[in-house]
Amino acid sequence: MVLPMHNFISLFSGERNLEVLVKDIRSKAITTQAVHAGITDNEHGAVVPPIYQTSTFKFENVNHGADLFAGRQDGYIYTRMRNPTVEAMEDAVAVLEGGAKALGCGSGMAAIHSAFAAMVESGDHIVASESVYGPTATLLKTVLSKFGVESTMVDTSDLEAVRNAMQPNTKVVYVETPGNPTLVISDLAAIAEIAHEAKADLVVDNTFMGPVFLRPFEHGADVVVHSLTKSLNGHADVVGGIIVVKDEERYPLFRKTLNQIGGVIDPFNSFLVHRGLKTLPLRMQRSSENAMRVAEYLEGHDKVEWVRYPGLPSHPQFEIGRKQSSGFGSMISIGLRGGLEAGKNLMDNVHLFTLAVSLGGVESLIQHPASMTHASMGKEQREQANISDGLVRIAVGIEDVDEIIADLEHALELC
């Protein structure tokens, strides 16, 4: 049995088998897991895993090389296939998510593409959330469709819509919850039941909530994907993605697929992500507390038509979110009464906020989907996905919350 945390022995005393050691670290609080997961012994006793910035690894002799390629011996051959620094980060994320193994990818989209490539083939069908990251929708409709993979995009908060979209050839139900950028929340346990009844797998994009607030495997998911670029790294200096698989048996298929596609993450970015993971619970707790204060302020503002934040009782799926999540995250979507022009004016008049795409960093970001991330969808498709012209997406950081609110107040006066 291959486990994601080999040699996690230095934290424990006594002669105990590896499975017990792994169980111990998995049972600890996530703040402890975040600091210690993925840390293994190394020859010099470094507290921080070293960066193996190498493309290839030397064989001891021809038989050693042959054994590695044949799988008769464990070890490293080529960084596209495996690398110790990358593997340490992968193992850490797998522990945090409660999965069996993880695969680091060069971007969030590389993770999503590789997951689909491993799970579907020509003639198969995917059911996906209609409120997803724009490039995910584009991947489904303009890339995978060229290879004979069909997709149906539905409001996955509507269980009947999910059920009606299932077809005999449906192999994957892909859910982003909360959805981007509408923050619609989907009931993962109920959707997992629908998917599994149809012999399909549930894949969850957990980028918004992260394992601090939501662990999709506990609600029936089979595969979890993340953009490492966001909260897992948390410092706006990495582009990366990750696939986490629930079952060890499925890992070789995903690894083989990723190796062939080639969209792997490099050792240095893996090192940065692993470092960022250590403060993940602290950062997410602070940004979530800030976001709650900001959402409450915005809900009472006369220039704001509506506010979507999972922590507000006014959220349409508030009870579902509270049932399956232990926190509410840092993302807020609002609808401005002034529509498209009001959205643009707000963007041009904030000062503390950074006008930029992305989320999950220590800094507060703001963006206007209709003129930025989702402009390529077209007005009709955006409206179908409930992305109005006045929708603004706010990623709340860890700055002083009173100063965050003051910046929004000043900008809203000019909308």
Helices and strands as residue ranges (DSSP letters): H 18-27, H 30-36, H 62-70, H 84-97, E 101-105, H 108-119, E 125-129, H 134-138, I 139-143, G 144-147, E 150-154, H 159-165, E 170-176, H 188-197, E 201-205, H 210-213, G 216-219, E 223-227, E 241-245, G 248-250, H 251-261, H 267-277, H 280-299, E 304-308, H 318-324, E 331-336, H 339-349, E 354-355, E 365-367, G 369-371, G 375-377, H 379-384, E 391-395, H 401-413
